[in-house]
């Protein structure tokens, strides 16, 4: 129960932080992952995915799975430390 509560809290925190990033749309989630749509004209999901991979941050690029998932990445909610690494890497990837 404690682990589930921590995950829910971290998911909410991550969703808020990511939603505040320009060009990032976060879909509502009740799972242990978040679905993000990159809305920047300058960065595609493929480009951001590759940049994250170079930074040793692995997410799932779902943008080619279905037309409704165009330009989307799926991110697993993890520990606060791992989530902070992801958030920093995503910000850097969006700016590079």
N, C-alpha and C positions, 0 to 999 in steps of 0.2 A: 504494500500500500504506500509506503514511504517513497519507494522508487517511482511509482506511477505518479504520485503527487509532485515529485521533483521534476519529472519529465514534463508534466502539464505546465508547471510554472515556467520551466525553461522554454517550452514551445511558445508560450505567450510572450515572454521577454524577447525571444528571437523574432517573432512575428512583428512586434512593435518596432524593433530596431531596423529590420529589413524594410518594413513599410515606409519608414522615414527616408530611405535612400531614394534619390531621384532616379526614375526610370525602372524601378523595381515594384512589381505588383505581387503581393502575397495573397494567395487564395486561402480562405478559411480552412482549418484542419482540425480534426479530432484524432489524428493518428500520430505516430512518432516521426513524421516527416512533414516538410512544408513544400508546397509547389510554388515556384516563383516564375513569373513571366517577366522577361527583360523587355522593356518598352523603349529602350534607347535606339535611336536611328543609327548610332555609331557602333554599337556593340550587339552582336548576335549571341544566341546561346552557345553556338559552336565556338565562337571566339573566346567567350568568357570561360567555357568549359576547358578549353585548351590552356588558357592562362592559369586557371586554378590547378590543373594537372601539373603544369610546370612548377607550381608552388607546393606540390605534393599534397594538395587538397583534393579529395575525390568526392564528387557528387555524381548524380545520374543525369545525363543529358537525355531528356525524353522528347525533345522537339521534333524528332522524326517518327515517333511512334503513332501519331494520329494528328490530323490537321488541327484539332482543337488544342493540341499541346504545342503548337508552333511557338518557338522561342522560349521554351520552358525548361527549367532545371528542377530536379527533385533533390531536396537536402534533408538528410537524416538529422533529427534533433539528438544531441549527445550530451556530454558533460559540459558544464559552463566553460571550462578551459578549451575544449575542442571547438565549441561553438564560437568562442571569441576568436580563435585562430581562423575559422571559416569566415567570420564577419570581416576581419581585417583583410584576408585574402580577397574576398569579394570586392571590397571597397577599392583595393589596389587594382584588381582586374578591370573594374569598370572605369578607372581613371587612366589606365595604361593605353 
